[in-house]
Amino acid sequence: MDETTQDIKFKNGIAPEDMEYEGLPTVVIAGRPNVGKSTLFNRFLNRRVAIVNDQPGVTRDPVETTAIINGQPVHLVDTGGYKLTRDIGTKEAELDDYVVEKSLEMIEKADVVILVLEAGVITGEDEEFILKMRPYWGKMIAAVNKTEGGKNEAEAWNYAKYGFENLIFISAEHGDRVGELADLITDRCDFSRVKVLSADRPIKIAILGKPNTGKSTLSNRLTHSEASIVCDYAGTTRDVVEGEFEFGGKHFKVLDTAGIRRKARVTDDVEYYSVNRAIKTLDECDIVFLMIDAVEGLAEQDKKICSLAFEKGRGIIFVLNKWDLREEQGTKAEKATREWMNIMFGQMDFAPILTLSALHGKGIKDLLNTAISLYEQLTRKIPTPSLNNALQDWLERYPPPASKTAHFKIRYMIQASTNPVNFIIFATRPEVVPETYITYLKNRIREDLGFDQIPVQLEMKGSRTKWEEREK
């Protein structure tokens, strides 16, 4: 690369992990369940992305992201644990087969494989997995975890008998020798082919909804991959699975999340963390694709997700998936459904409602074009003079109500932020401005300034200074 990622970061204010790259080396973290793979993954990212829990087999889908290791960008993958034991004939066993298949696919594609082992008794799963790794010996680093402060090192040396070219003892939780592991990784990576394609921030899409609405199917369709495991077993996705794609000259990052069920049905710690991690994507995303099963209809949780997204000022698109499975289709059915949804989500009547078949790809183009339109509104900045010219026009068109008890003057307006879009109007007595008049001003902002498809936040603050005097 002609410029380092740090140079570009300082120039554009974009985090290196948010840039778009070509030719990144792929680093895959693999091993049996519960050896600390996700803890190591999070350690490299300096943030909690993969769910960490003592319950074996928490990670199912490969969790992929761009990570900066020793100042260099890599494509980092946390894989599901290799499980030897199966309850044959169960849905869980079928899912375990998917997990192993996905893990082996990732390992085959990898430039570097970090085989995470646990200091202690070597298990049958360890031995079987090590045997399966023989074809990839040349690109493997064996990292024996849970050796903080020299603990369990005597047992850790038992792995030396397998003849690993690189064997290192680490503690993913405490960070012991993770820096040395990072050196081994970057020494084995070829960065000569890495190119920064775009230093623009990607449009971040969070796919949310209750289980089995087709979130992972849509994610795979958008990213042209099979990164998310898709099956009829509800709750398949646990971590937030990230992927990237291009459309319409724009760079997208998609976050496939766990299905959000009613609190009473969340039965274990892993699902609790999955749901909370899904909700936390609202802090990271720009736009929410709220997936609704067009056959089953709305769930109570859809309203909760919608409310949280609205509060955070995120763009929201209602995605009626599986529309092709409905008995009633066509323009009349779509119109009736939209009218019904506008009643159910009264405060969200501005949000687009689109029909889709994620399985067959029907409606994808309209969905992404709508997402681009919403993102343009979320990032639109109106110059302050233009705002105040518009404000004067609105005040003349519909003057503020006047009374002896509620007399006030509206002075000026500024746009405080983009994404979320927030405006502040300064008035002499903001506390007496009627809610109906605030609603009028908010509607004018939406319709006249081009924010008709996104949430708009409007605050009233006190000021006795006119805009013209303030500028002087």
N, C-alpha and C positions, 0 to 999 in steps of 0.2 A: 504494500500500500504506500502511495506517495505521502499521504498524511496519516498520522496515527489517529486512532479513535479518540484519544484525549484531545488532540488538536481540534478535531471537528466538534467535539463536545463544547469546548470553550468558545468556538466560533459561533455555533448555532444554538447553544443552550440545550442540546438534545443529549440525553443519556446514551452512552455507547450501546447498551443492550437494547435500546429502542430503534437503532438504525437498521437499515435493510442492507444485507450483505449477500455476496455471491462467493461460493467456494470455501465456506467455513469448514474446518475439520470437525468431524463428529466424535464426541466423547461420550461413551455409554457406561453408565453405572449398573452393574449386574450382580446377582448373587441370590442365595435362597432368602426366604422371608425373614424379617426381623433381625437382620444383621447390621442395620444402620444405613442402608442405601439412601433413603430419603433425608436422613439427618445430614449426610455428606453432601447431597444435592443442595439442600438449603444452606449449608455452610459455604459452598462456593458462591452462592447468590447473595449471601449476607442478608437474606430475608426468608420468611417462611412461605414457601410455595407448595411443596409436597406435604401431605399430611403425615405426621409422625405419631405412631401409637404402638403400644406393646402388643396389640393383637396382630398375629401373623396375617400376611396377605392383604394389608390395607391398600397398597398401591396396586392398581389393576391395569389401567391404561398407561402406556408410556407417557411420562410428563416431559415435554420438550420446551426448551427456551434458549435464547442467546445468553451466554454467560461471559463475563470478562475474567479470565484467569491469567495472572501475571501481566495484566495490561493488554492481553490479546483476546480477541473474540473467538469463542468456540460455540458449536451447536451442542448443548449439554442435554443428555437424556437420562431420566430416572426410569428404570424398567420395573415391572412387577416381579415379585419373588418367584423363584423356581421351586414349585411344590412337588415333592415326590409322592406323598400320600394323597389318595383321592377317595371320596365316597362315591364309588362307581354308580352311574345311573342318575345322579342328582344334578340339578341345575348348577349347583356350586362347582361340581366336578367339571361340568361342561365349560364353565367360566374359567376355571383353572387351566384348562387346555388352551383356551384363547390367550390367556395371559402368557403362558410359556411360549406359544407360537409367536406372539408379538415380540416378546423379549429376544428370542433367537433371531427374528428378522432384523431387529435393531442391532444386535451384536454383529451380524454378518455385514451390515452396512458401515459399521464403525471404523474410524481411523485408530482410535485408542479405546480399549475396554478396561475399566477399573473393576476388577473382580473383588468384591467386598466379602471378606470372611470374618468370622467371629472368633476371638481368642477363647479357647476352651476345648471341649470335646469335639472332635471332627465327626460330623454326622454323615449318614448315608446320602442325604441330599447334597451336602458339600461335595462328597466324592463323585456322585453322579454328574453334578454340574461341572466339576473340574474336568472330568472325562470328556464331556460335551464341548469343553473349551479348547481341547487339544488342537483343532484345526486353526484356531485364532491365537496360538501361543505367542507369535511374533509381535502382536499388537496389544498384549495384555500386561497390566500392572496388577499384582496381587496386593491388596491392602487389608491387613488384619486389624480389625476395628476393636474398640473397647480396651485399649492398652494404656489408658491415661496414667501418667506418672510412673510408667514402667510396670503397671499392674498386668498380670497374666502373660508376661513376655515369655516365660518358660514354656507355657502351653502354646503360645503363638509360634514358637520355633518348630513345632511339629509339622507345620505346613511346608517347611523347607524340603521335606522328602519328595515333594512333587516336582522339584526342579524348576521353579519359576525363575525367569530371567531377572525380574524385578520383584522383590518382596519387601514391603515396608510396613511397619507397625504404626498405627495412627489412633487417634480418638476423634471421631467426627463431632461428637457432642462438645468436647472441650477444646478442640482445635490443635491438639498435639500432633506435630509433624505434618500437618495438612499443607503447610508451605512447601515442604520437601516433596510431597506428593504432587503439588501444583507444578514444581520444577520438572518432575519426571514427565508429567502430561505435556507441557509445552515443548519440552525437548523432543518429544516424539511426534509432534504435530508439524505439518507443512503449511505455513502461512503464506507461501509465495503466491497462491492462487486466490487469496482473499481480496475482494474488491468491495468498496462501499458503494452500493448502487444508489442509495438515497439517504441523506441525513435528515429527511423530513420525518416528523413524528407520525407513526401509523395511526390510522383510525381504529380505535379499540372497540370491539364488539363483544358484549357479554351475552351468551345465550342462556336464558333463564326460563324456569317453568317447573311444573310438577313432573314426577318421574314418567318415563315412557311416552313423552309427547313428541319425540323425534329430534331432540337436541343434538345428540351425537351423530345421527344421520345427516343433519344439516351441516354440522361442523366438518364432517368428512367430505361432504359434497363441496363445500366452499374451498377447502384446502386441497382438494384432489388427492386425498390420502385416506388411510384407514387407521389414523392415529388413535381415534376413540373406538373402543370396543362397542359393537352394536349387537344386542340380543334382546329377547323379550323379557329377560329377567330384570325386574325393576330394581333400580339402585346400582346398576353396573358401574356408572361413573362415580368416582369418589373424589379424586383430585380435580383441580381445574386443569384441563388439558388445553394447551396453547398451540395455535397454528397460525401460519401466515399465508397470504395470497395477494394477488394483484387483480384489480378490476377497474376499468374506466380510467386508467392512468393513476390510480390511487393505491397506496400500500395499506393493507388491512392486517390487523392482528385479531384473531378470534379466540375467545375464552369459552370453552365448553365446560359447563358446570354440573354439579350433582343436582338431581331433581329435588325440589323443595316440597316436603310433605307437611301436613299439619303436625303441630308440636306433639300431640298425643300419639302419633304414629312413629315418631323418631325414637327408636328403641335401644340404640347402643351408642357408645362414645364416638365410634368412627363416623356414623351417620351424622351425629351432632356436629362434629368438626367439619364434615363435608358440607353440610347445609350452611354453617357459619362462614366457611371459606367461599361458598357460592355467593352469599349475601355481600361479603367483603369485596367481591369483584365490582360492585357498584362504586367503590372508591377509585377503582383503576380504569374503568371503561368510559367511553364517550356515549355509546348508544347501547340500549338493551333491546335484544330481540326476545320479546316475551312469547314463548311458544305455548300455544293453546291447542289442545286436541279438538279439531273441528267436529268430530263425531261425538265425543263425550261432553264437550262444552266447557264452560268456565268452572274453576274451582275457587274456593275461598282463598287459597294461597296466591292465586293470580292477583287478587286485589291487594294483598299484602305486599307482594313484589312491586306492583305498580305504584303503590303509595310510597315505598322506600325510594324507588327510582325518581319519582316526582319531587320528593323532598330534597334530593341531591342534585336536582336540575339536569338529570340525564335525558338524552333523547330516547324516546320509547317508540317501538314499532310493534303493534299487536300482530303476531304471525299465526294465522289459522292454518295449522298444518294438517295433513291427511284430508285435505278438501276433496280430493279425488274419491275418497271412500264414502262421502255423504250421499244419501239418497237424493236430496234436493240440491241441485247445483244451478249454475247460470246466473245471469245478471240480477234477476228478481230475488233469488235466494241470498246473493251477496249483499244487496241493498237492505234486505230485512235483517240480516245478521249484523250489519254495521249499525243500523238504527237501534237494535237491541243492545249492542255493546256500548253505544253512546249513553244509553240509559243506565247500564250497569256501572260505567266508569264516567260519571257526570263531569268531573273536573278535568277529564282527559279527552274531551271531545275533539281536541286539536290533533291528537296522535294518529298517525296513519294506521289503517287496518288492512292487511294484505292476506290473500289466500295463497296457499303453497302446497306443493307436494315435494317434500325434501327427498323422498325416496326416488322419485322420477325426475327431479330437477325442474319441475314446472313452477314458474313464478320467481325463480332465483334472480333473474335479471332485474325485474321490477323491484325486488327487495333491496338489492345492492344500490340501484340508482336512487332509491328513496333514502337509504342510509347516507349516501354522499350528499344529498340535498339537506338532510338533517345536520350533518357535520358542518356544512357551510353556514347554516344558521347558528349553530353552537359557537362557531369561531368568528362570527361577524362582529366587527367593532365599528360603532357609529361615532363619527367625530362630534365633539361636544357642541360646536356651533350649529350643526345640523339638527342635533337633538333639541336644542332650545328654540330653534325656528319652528320645529314640529310642535313643541310644547305650547308655544304661543298660539299656534293655529288651533290646537285642541281646546285651549282655554277660551278662545273667542267663539269657537263652534258650540261649546257647551260650558258656559261660565260656572265656576264653583258655586254651590248653593250658599246663600248668605242669610245669617240670622244673628240676633244680638248675642246669643249664647255660643254660637259656633262660627265666629268670624275668623277667617284665616286668609293668608295670601300665599300662593304658590310662587316661589322665586325662580328656581332653575332645576335642571336635571343633568345627571352625569351617568355614564355607563361604568359601573364599578368593576365588572369582570366579564370575561367570556368563558364559556364552558366550565361551570354553569353561567348562564347569562343573567346578570344582575344589574338592575338600575336603581339609582337613588334619586328621589325627588325631595328637594329642600323647600320647606314651608315655614311660615311664621309660627303656627301652632299645629304641628303634625298630629298631635293626639286628638284633635277634633275633626280632622278630615274624615268625612263619612266613608264607610267601607264601599258603598255603592259608587262613589266618585273614584276611589282607588281602582275599583274594577273597571270603570270606564277608561281610565288612563292605561291600565294594563292591556285592555282590548285594543286601544289605539296603537300601543307599542307593537302588538302582535300584527295587526292588519296593515298599518302604515309603514312600519319599519322592516317588515319581512321576517318576522319571527313567528310565523303562523303554525309551525309544526312541532314546536318544542316548549318545554316549561320556561316561563319567564318569571323571575323573582323581582319584586318591586318593594323597596323600603321607603318610608317617609321619615325624614330627619328635620330637625329644627335649624333654621337660619333666618336672620333678619337682613342679610346682605343680598342685594341683587347681583345677578351674574355679571353684569357690566361693571359694577363697582368692585366685585371680587377680582376681576381680571386686571383692573388698574393697580 
